[in-house]
């Protein structure tokens, strides 16, 4: 390009902008109906504030200096800024507090992999509502928002961020080694996971446990395992399931290997999937310790949807429906006007 734009960013032209706005307005209506007030925070934050969370996974993409020489960074998500707002602007407000947002975030990526470094998110944060009720509320809002957009085939993976780290600590794996193992699990790289575990001094029983648990994924039968190291996490997911309405519960996939790459998650974690898209549309989870780092300890849970990814998934589902309808029409024509192959052969033989 003669006039390039920064790697990982893109121009959004009017036609697509109109479609994205239709999506965000549908989602905004659901958030407002559920009692979530829209909030907006500065795109720039002091890096010292952002560093109160784990920036290893959500590294800021862009840094600048202000006139006093302090380092500023474009926010890498909205959860940390909202935690700051709660501690400073709502220090004496009675929880629960409900916030929603529609904002761009910026994260470092791999330019050669064409990873987005600027992306529009729509999300909610529920502050002061402990598990399991707060978790069930947020899962319900997720599903209602996706339903309102017209997404049909999505599923929500539900896991527990503390499960696998607890298993690693239980068999004596150091924090340094655990970080490498968890990186493989975040990427769903089970071959890499097995390789990392094989480098550790684990006995056969521990190795079998650490390989078996993260591959347990499916319906409610996943929660019926015997007592053991995973019992607490499974019990927590079961309590959430019991609070969900049937139309929400049928969307849930229980995933004992689900780990998200943001280090502040402490309990339930979730991701949204759709077969029309080869990557999660969004995700979130509980971060019950994060608010305490800003001076107001409160349990919290939230999620964010990638609006661009949701747009792609909706378009993919529409294409699938169009193809299916085309096949149905073709088959209908074939049924309405059956072809007599023997008659065709006889006609071909006539002079």
C-alpha positions as CSV (number, residue, x, y, z in Angstrom):
1,X,0.0,0.0,0.0
2,X,1.2,3.5,-0.7
3,X,-0.3,4.8,2.5
4,X,-0.2,1.8,5.0
5,X,-2.0,1.5,8.3
6,X,-0.6,0.0,11.4
7,X,-0.3,-3.8,11.4
8,X,-3.3,-5.5,13.0
9,X,-5.7,-2.7,12.3
10,X,-8.2,-2.1,9.4
11,X,-10.6,0.4,7.8
12,X,-14.3,-0.4,8.3
13,X,-16.3,1.0,5.4
14,X,-19.9,2.3,5.5
15,X,-21.7,-1.0,4.5
16,X,-20.0,-3.0,7.1
17,X,-20.3,-0.3,9.7
18,X,-24.1,-0.3,9.2
19,X,-24.1,-4.1,9.8
20,X,-21.9,-3.8,12.9
21,X,-24.1,-1.1,14.3
22,X,-27.2,-3.4,13.8
23,X,-25.4,-6.0,15.9
24,X,-24.3,-3.7,18.6
25,X,-27.8,-2.1,18.9
26,X,-29.4,-5.6,19.4
27,X,-26.8,-6.5,22.0
28,X,-27.1,-3.1,23.7
29,X,-30.9,-3.6,24.1
30,X,-30.4,-6.9,25.8
31,X,-27.8,-5.4,28.2
32,X,-30.0,-2.5,29.1
33,X,-33.0,-4.8,29.7
34,X,-30.9,-6.9,32.1
35,X,-30.0,-3.7,34.1
36,X,-26.5,-3.1,32.9
37,X,-25.5,0.6,32.5
38,X,-23.2,1.6,29.7
39,X,-19.8,2.9,30.7
40,X,-16.9,4.4,28.7
41,X,-13.3,4.7,30.0
42,X,-10.3,6.4,28.4
43,X,-8.6,4.4,25.7
44,X,-5.3,5.4,27.3
45,X,-4.4,4.2,30.8
46,X,-1.3,4.5,32.9
47,X,0.7,1.3,32.3
48,X,1.2,1.1,36.1
49,X,-2.5,0.7,36.5
50,X,-2.9,-1.9,33.8
51,X,0.0,-3.9,35.3
52,X,-2.1,-4.7,38.4
53,X,-3.5,-7.4,36.2
54,X,-1.6,-10.1,34.4
55,X,-0.3,-8.4,31.2
56,X,1.7,-11.4,30.1
57,X,-1.2,-12.6,27.9
58,X,-2.9,-9.3,27.1
59,X,0.2,-7.3,26.3
60,X,-0.5,-3.7,25.3
61,X,0.0,-3.1,21.6
62,X,0.8,0.6,21.8
63,X,2.7,2.6,24.4
64,X,3.3,6.4,24.5
65,X,4.8,8.9,27.0
66,X,2.9,11.9,28.3
67,X,4.4,15.3,28.9
68,X,5.7,14.3,32.3
69,X,7.4,11.2,31.0
70,X,4.9,8.7,32.4
71,X,4.2,5.6,30.3
72,X,0.7,5.3,28.9
73,X,-0.8,2.3,27.1
74,X,-3.9,1.7,25.0
75,X,-6.1,-0.5,27.1
76,X,-5.8,-4.2,26.3
77,X,-9.3,-5.0,27.7
78,X,-12.1,-3.3,29.5
79,X,-12.1,-5.4,32.7
80,X,-9.1,-3.7,34.3
81,X,-10.3,-0.1,33.6
82,X,-13.7,-1.0,35.0
83,X,-12.1,-2.5,38.1
84,X,-10.3,0.9,38.5
85,X,-13.5,2.8,38.1
86,X,-15.3,0.7,40.7
87,X,-12.5,1.3,43.3
88,X,-12.3,5.0,42.7
89,X,-15.8,6.2,41.6
90,X,-18.0,3.6,43.3
91,X,-16.0,3.1,46.5
92,X,-19.1,3.5,48.7
93,X,-21.7,2.1,46.4
94,X,-23.6,-1.0,47.5
95,X,-23.1,-4.0,45.2
96,X,-24.0,-5.6,43.0
97,X,-22.9,-3.1,40.3
98,X,-23.7,-3.8,36.6
99,X,-21.8,-2.3,33.7
100,X,-21.8,-2.8,30.0
101,X,-19.5,-1.4,27.3
102,X,-18.9,-1.2,23.6
103,X,-15.3,-0.2,23.1
104,X,-12.1,-0.9,21.2
105,X,-9.2,-2.7,22.9
106,X,-5.7,-3.1,21.7
107,X,-3.3,-6.1,22.2
108,X,0.0,-7.1,20.9
109,X,-0.1,-9.8,18.3
110,X,2.0,-11.6,15.8
111,X,2.1,-9.4,12.6
112,X,3.1,-12.2,10.4
113,X,0.0,-14.2,11.5
114,X,-2.1,-11.2,10.7
115,X,-3.6,-11.1,14.2
116,X,-5.9,-8.2,15.0
117,X,-4.4,-5.7,17.4
118,X,-7.4,-3.4,17.5
119,X,-10.8,-5.0,18.0
120,X,-14.3,-3.9,19.0
121,X,-15.7,-5.6,22.1
122,X,-19.2,-5.7,23.6
123,X,-19.3,-6.9,27.1
124,X,-20.7,-6.8,30.7
125,X,-19.1,-6.8,34.1
126,X,-21.1,-7.9,37.2
127,X,-19.4,-6.6,40.3
128,X,-20.2,-7.9,43.8
129,X,-22.3,-11.0,42.9
130,X,-20.6,-14.2,44.0
131,X,-20.8,-17.6,42.4
132,X,-22.9,-19.4,41.4
133,X,-25.7,-16.8,41.0
134,X,-23.5,-14.1,39.4
135,X,-22.0,-16.7,37.0
136,X,-25.5,-18.0,35.9
137,X,-26.7,-14.4,35.4
138,X,-23.8,-13.5,33.0
139,X,-24.2,-16.8,31.1
140,X,-27.9,-16.0,30.6
141,X,-27.1,-12.5,29.4
142,X,-24.6,-13.9,26.9
143,X,-27.2,-16.3,25.4
144,X,-29.9,-13.6,25.2
145,X,-27.5,-11.2,23.4
146,X,-26.5,-13.9,20.9
147,X,-30.1,-14.9,20.4
148,X,-31.1,-11.3,19.8
149,X,-28.4,-11.0,17.1
150,X,-29.9,-14.1,15.3
151,X,-27.0,-16.4,15.9
152,X,-28.4,-20.0,15.8
153,X,-25.8,-22.6,16.2
154,X,-23.6,-21.2,19.0
155,X,-22.5,-23.1,22.1
156,X,-20.9,-21.8,25.3
157,X,-18.0,-23.7,26.8
158,X,-17.9,-23.6,30.6
159,X,-14.9,-24.6,32.7
160,X,-13.0,-23.6,35.8
161,X,-9.8,-21.6,35.6
162,X,-8.5,-23.0,39.0
163,X,-9.0,-26.7,38.1
164,X,-5.8,-27.4,36.1
165,X,-3.5,-25.1,38.1
166,X,-4.7,-26.9,41.3
167,X,-4.0,-30.3,39.7
168,X,-0.5,-29.2,38.8
169,X,0.2,-27.9,42.3
170,X,-1.2,-31.0,43.8
171,X,1.4,-33.2,42.0
172,X,4.3,-30.8,42.8
173,X,4.8,-28.9,39.6
174,X,6.6,-25.6,40.1
175,X,5.0,-22.3,39.0
176,X,7.5,-21.9,36.2
177,X,6.9,-25.3,34.8
178,X,3.1,-24.8,35.2
179,X,3.2,-21.7,33.1
180,X,4.6,-23.6,30.2
181,X,2.0,-26.4,30.6
182,X,-0.8,-23.9,30.8
183,X,0.3,-22.1,27.7
184,X,-0.2,-25.4,25.7
185,X,-3.6,-25.9,27.3
186,X,-4.7,-22.4,26.4
187,X,-3.8,-23.2,22.8
188,X,-5.7,-26.5,23.0
189,X,-2.4,-28.1,21.9
190,X,-2.7,-31.5,23.5
191,X,0.4,-32.9,21.7
192,X,2.4,-30.0,23.1
193,X,0.8,-30.5,26.5
194,X,1.9,-34.1,26.6
195,X,5.4,-33.1,25.5
196,X,5.6,-30.5,28.3
197,X,4.3,-33.0,30.9
198,X,6.8,-35.6,29.7
199,X,9.6,-33.3,30.7
200,X,8.5,-33.2,34.3
201,X,9.3,-35.8,37.0
202,X,5.7,-37.2,37.2
203,X,4.7,-40.7,38.1
204,X,2.3,-42.7,35.8
205,X,-0.8,-41.9,37.8
206,X,-0.1,-38.1,37.8
207,X,0.6,-38.1,34.1
208,X,-2.5,-40.1,33.3
209,X,-4.6,-37.6,35.4
210,X,-3.1,-34.5,33.8
211,X,-3.7,-35.9,30.3
212,X,-7.2,-37.3,30.9
213,X,-8.9,-34.3,32.7
214,X,-8.5,-31.6,30.0
215,X,-10.0,-33.8,27.4
216,X,-13.2,-34.3,29.3
217,X,-15.8,-32.2,27.4
218,X,-19.4,-32.6,26.7
219,X,-22.9,-32.5,28.3
220,X,-24.0,-32.8,31.9
221,X,-22.5,-36.4,32.0
222,X,-19.1,-34.7,32.4
223,X,-20.2,-33.5,35.8
224,X,-21.0,-37.0,37.1
225,X,-17.4,-38.1,37.7
226,X,-16.3,-39.8,40.9
227,X,-14.9,-37.9,43.9
228,X,-11.3,-36.9,43.5
229,X,-9.1,-33.9,42.6
230,X,-11.7,-32.4,40.2
231,X,-14.6,-32.7,42.6
232,X,-14.7,-29.0,43.7
233,X,-14.6,-27.6,40.2
234,X,-17.2,-30.0,39.0
235,X,-19.5,-29.2,42.0
236,X,-19.2,-25.5,41.1
237,X,-20.2,-26.1,37.5
238,X,-23.1,-28.2,38.7
239,X,-24.4,-25.4,40.9
240,X,-24.3,-23.0,38.0
241,X,-26.1,-25.5,35.8
242,X,-28.9,-25.9,38.3
243,X,-29.6,-22.1,38.1
244,X,-29.8,-21.9,34.3
245,X,-33.1,-21.8,32.4
246,X,-33.5,-24.8,30.0
247,X,-33.0,-22.7,26.9
248,X,-29.7,-21.5,28.3
249,X,-28.6,-24.8,29.8
250,X,-29.0,-26.5,26.4
251,X,-26.3,-24.2,25.0
252,X,-23.7,-25.2,27.6
253,X,-20.7,-27.5,26.9
254,X,-18.8,-28.5,30.1
255,X,-15.1,-28.4,29.4
256,X,-12.7,-29.5,32.2
257,X,-9.7,-28.4,30.1
258,X,-10.9,-24.8,29.4
259,X,-8.2,-22.3,30.4
260,X,-8.2,-18.7,29.3
261,X,-5.1,-16.7,28.6
262,X,-5.8,-13.8,31.0
263,X,-4.2,-14.5,34.3
264,X,-6.8,-12.8,36.6
265,X,-9.5,-15.5,36.2
266,X,-10.1,-17.4,39.5
267,X,-13.1,-19.7,38.9
268,X,-15.7,-20.3,36.2
269,X,-14.5,-19.4,32.7
270,X,-16.4,-19.5,29.4
271,X,-16.0,-19.2,25.7
272,X,-18.5,-18.8,22.9
273,X,-18.2,-21.0,19.8
274,X,-20.0,-21.2,16.5
275,X,-19.4,-23.8,13.7
276,X,-19.3,-20.9,11.2
277,X,-16.2,-19.5,12.8
278,X,-12.9,-21.3,13.6
279,X,-12.1,-19.3,16.7
280,X,-14.0,-18.3,19.9
281,X,-16.4,-15.4,19.4
282,X,-15.7,-14.2,22.9
283,X,-15.4,-15.3,26.5
284,X,-15.0,-14.3,30.1
285,X,-15.1,-15.6,33.6
286,X,-14.9,-14.9,37.3
287,X,-12.1,-12.7,38.6
288,X,-12.8,-12.6,42.3
289,X,-9.4,-11.3,43.3
290,X,-8.9,-8.5,40.8
291,X,-10.9,-5.8,42.5
292,X,-8.9,-6.3,45.7
293,X,-5.8,-5.2,43.8
294,X,-7.4,-1.8,43.4
295,X,-8.5,-1.5,47.0
296,X,-12.0,-2.8,47.0
297,X,-12.2,-6.6,47.3
298,X,-15.4,-7.8,45.6
299,X,-16.3,-10.9,43.7
300,X,-16.8,-10.2,40.0
301,X,-17.6,-11.9,36.7
302,X,-17.8,-10.7,33.1
303,X,-17.5,-11.5,29.5
304,X,-16.7,-9.8,26.2
305,X,-17.9,-10.6,22.7
306,X,-15.7,-9.8,19.7
307,X,-18.1,-7.8,17.5
308,X,-16.1,-8.4,14.3
309,X,-16.0,-12.1,15.0
310,X,-19.7,-12.2,15.8
311,X,-20.4,-10.4,12.4
312,X,-18.3,-13.1,10.6
313,X,-20.2,-15.9,12.4
314,X,-23.6,-14.4,11.5
315,X,-22.5,-14.1,7.8
316,X,-21.2,-17.7,7.8
317,X,-24.5,-19.0,9.2
318,X,-26.4,-17.1,6.6
319,X,-24.3,-18.6,3.8
320,X,-24.9,-22.1,5.2
321,X,-28.7,-21.4,5.3
322,X,-28.6,-20.1,1.7
323,X,-26.8,-23.2,0.5
324,X,-29.2,-25.5,2.4
325,X,-32.2,-23.7,0.9
326,X,-30.7,-24.0,-2.6
327,X,-30.3,-27.8,-2.1
328,X,-33.9,-28.1,-0.8
329,X,-35.2,-26.2,-3.9
330,X,-33.2,-28.4,-6.2
331,X,-34.5,-31.6,-4.5
332,X,-38.0,-30.2,-4.5
333,X,-37.9,-29.6,-8.3
334,X,-36.5,-33.2,-8.7
335,X,-39.4,-34.6,-6.7
336,X,-42.0,-32.6,-8.5
337,X,-40.8,-33.6,-11.9
338,X,-39.4,-37.1,-11.7
339,X,-37.2,-38.2,-14.5
340,X,-38.0,-41.5,-16.2
341,X,-34.6,-42.8,-17.2
342,X,-36.0,-45.6,-19.4
343,X,-38.1,-43.1,-21.4
344,X,-35.0,-40.9,-21.9
345,X,-33.1,-43.9,-23.4
346,X,-36.0,-44.9,-25.7
347,X,-36.3,-41.3,-27.0
348,X,-32.5,-41.2,-27.7
349,X,-32.8,-44.3,-29.8
350,X,-35.5,-42.9,-32.1
351,X,-34.3,-41.3,-35.4
